[in-house]
Amino acid sequence: MFQPDPEAIAAIARESLPTMYDLPSEDPEEPGLPDEFHLLQPRLLKDTFRPPHHPTEEIFTASDLNLYYDKRHRFWYKRPDWFAVLNTTRMCRDGSLRLSYVTWQEGVNPFIVVELLSPGTEDEDLGTKLRDVKQPPGKWEVYERILKIPYYAIFDRYEAKFQMFQWQNGRYIEARILDDRFWIPEIELGLGVWRGRYDQTTEQRWLRWYDVNGNWLLPPDELERQRADFERQRADFEQQQKELERQRADSERLKNEMLIAQLRALGIEPDLT
């Protein structure tokens, strides 16, 4: 009697199931809820964003946080996948965590914003969506014309495509990307596409920051693990040095004892004072 292959049936079922982008959302502007990539990628950007000449307490980064940009329209906002603000306070002036970022109250606009392309959001992220004059402006227009954010990065993980736009003379100019890397001199950091495993995921492409030497910056947990490994290696080295010193001392003692024995065999009493 024919027995169906359970793995084949499971594979067919997986192929036939709809993705989150096929399902409706209660928010008409969003095709679906954020997937895991949209949760992990901003975290990796935050964990590796360490401009060498900007203290941590003077940097604010956020993901999926309401960014209010127009004082005349106080309810208009955008929610960047990730953005960073320099020369500001890490928390609110009263020491509390920010629940949003209101540009006209903060007095400092983001330095860089990153958008992660998803099915259905490309037109707005790339500024190709036609705007209804009765509706708020799209992300591209807000970042370029209203906030004038110096750098705007777009990453399409489906096509493994990384684009960087730089604000010049009132508009965004697409920058030239070499080897999937782009250097930002103002912060002495580069942003590029790294292939690897992050947070125990499968190997894939991620956006990640790198330093002036081209080295990928480590997240805090990896940095701490590397430091622990270094301390362990240093302790092992120091233990080896102590063992070598002990062996040298033992060798010197044996040499002296053999010399004393030889002298006494010749009838010479060595001066041990």
N, C-alpha and C positions, 0 to 999 in steps of 0.2 A: 504493500500500500504506500502511495506517495506521501512523504512527510515534508511539509514546507520548512524551509530554512528560517529559523527565528531571527537570525541576524539580517537576512535579506528583507524580511517583513518589517523589522525595525527601521532599516535604512529607507524603505519606501515610505514609511509613516513619517520619518523625519523630513523627507523631501516634500511631502504633501502638506505639512503643517505650515501655516502662515507665520511670517516673521512679525515682529512688533510694528514694522513699517507698513504692513498690510492691514493692520487693525486701526480702527478709529480712535481718536483721542478726545477727551473732553475739552482740550485746548485746541481751537481751530488752527493756531499757528504752529503747533507741534504735530508731526506725523505719528509720534509714539513716545513712550516714556524713555528716558535715557538708558542706553545699553551699558554693559559693564565697561566697555572701552571708554565711554564718555565719563565714567567715574574714575578710572585708573589713570588715563592720560593726563588730566589736569593735576592729579596728585604727583605724577612723575615730574611735570613741569615745575611745580612748586618745590618739590624736594631737591631739585638740582639747580634752582635759580639762586645763585649766590654771587652777585656782582662783587668783585674784590674790594672796591672802594666805597661800598654803600653798607653801613651797619644794618644788621637784621631788623633792629627796631625802627629803622627809617624806610622800610619796605612793606608794602601791603599787596598781597596777592589774593585772588579769589576766583572761584569758578561757579557758574550758574547762580550768580548773585545779581539782584536787580541793580542796574546802573542807570541812574536818573541823570538826564543830560540837558533838560530845557526848563529853565525856571518859569517860563511863560506857560508851559504845559507840564504841570507838576506830576501828572499821573503817567506821563510817557516814560518808558524805560526800555532798555535792552538787557538781555542776559547772555553775556559772552561766555563761551565755554571756558575761557581762562583769560585773566588780564593781570597786569602788574603795574603798580603805581610807585614811583620813586620820590624821595624827599618828602615823605609824609610820616604819619605815625602808624605803627602796626595795628593799634586799636583806637577806639574813639578817644576823644580828649578826656572823658570821664573814666577811662580805663575799661570800659565794657567792649564786648565784641560787636562788630558792625553787623547790622541786619540788612543793610543795603549800602550803596555808595552813591551819595548825592553830590555831584560835581560842583554845584554852585555853593554848597556849604563847605566842602573840603578845600576848594580853591586850587586843587591840583588834578589834572586829567591823567588818565592812564598813559604810561609810556609805551606799552605794547599790549596788543590784544591778539588772542589766538582763537580761531574758529575751526572746528572739526566738522568737515562736510558729512552730511547724512542725506539719504534719499529724500528729496522734497525741500531741502534747505539751501541747495546750491545757488539758486537764483538770488536769494536775498543776501547770502554771504558774499557772493561775487559781484553784487550790484547790478545784475541783469534783469531783476524783476521790475516790471512796470509798476509805478506807484500810483495809487488812487489818491488824489489830492485831498480827499476827505480823511485819509488815514495817516497815522504817524509815519515818518520816514523809515526806510529800511536800515539795516545795520551798516551797510557800506556808506550810505549818506551820513549817518550819525558819526561814524568813526572818521570819515574823511572831511566832511564840510562843517560839522558842528563842533566836535571835540578835537579834531585835527591831531589824532593820535599818531605819533611819529612812525610807528611800525605796526603793520597788520599782517599776521601770518595765517595762512590757510593750509590745512593738511587734509588730504583725501586719502584715507588709509585703504580704501577699496582699489584705487588706482596707484597707490604708493606715490602720490604726487604732493610735493611740498612747494608752496609759493610764498614769497615774501614781497610785500608792498611797502614802499617807503614814501612818506609824505614829503613832497617837494613842490614849492611854488603853488600851493593851494590844492593839490590833488595827489592821488596815489600813483606812483610809478612802479611798475613791477621790476624788482631787483633781479640781477643775474645770480643764479644758484649754481655753485660748483660742488660736485660730488655730494649733492644733497646737504650742503652746509652753507650757512650764512653768518658772517662775522658782524657784530654790532659794536663799533669802536667806543661809543659813549659809555657803555657799561663793561667793556672788556670781557664780553662773553659772546659765544656763538650758539646758534640754534641749528640743529640738524636732525637728520633721520638716522636713528640707531636701530639696528636689528638685534634683538635679544629677548630674554625672558625677564619680565618684571612682575613682582608680586606672585610668583609661582604660576604664571600663565604660560601658555605655549609660546614658542618663539615667533615673533612678528615684528613689524616696524613700529617705532614710536618716535615722537618728537622728544628731544633731550638736549640739555645745555652742555656745552663743552668750554674748556678754558683756553688760554692763550697758546698753550702747547698742543692743543688739539685733543686733549684727554677728556673723555666723557666724565662729567661730574657725578659723584656718587650720592645716592639718597642717604639720609642719616643712618638708617639701619645697616646699609652696606659699609658706610664710612666707619661706623662703630665696630663692625665685625672686622674690618681691615685693621683698625687700630688695635683691637684685641689680638689679632693674629700677629701683628708687629710686636706687641708687648710680650706675647708668648715666645716668639722667636728670639727676642732680646734676652728674656730670662733663660732660655735654653742655651744661648751663646755664653752668657755670663756663667752658667753652671759648667759648661764645657771648659771655659777658661780656668775656673777654680779647680776642675779635675786635672787639667794640664799642669797647673802650678803644684798641685799635690804630687803628681807623678814626677815632676822635676825635683821636688824636695826629696822624695823617696829615693830617686836615682842618685842625687848628691850624697845622701846619707850612706847608701850602699857603697859608693865609691870610697868615701872616707873610711868606712869600716874595713873594706878590703885593703886599703893602703896601710892602715894601722896594723892589721894582721900580718901583712908582708914585712913591715918594719920590725915587728916583734919576733917574727921568724928569723930575722937576721941578727937578732940580739940587740936591736935598737929600740929604746923606749921613747916613743914620740912625745913631744911636748904638747899636751892637751889644754894648756892654760890659754 
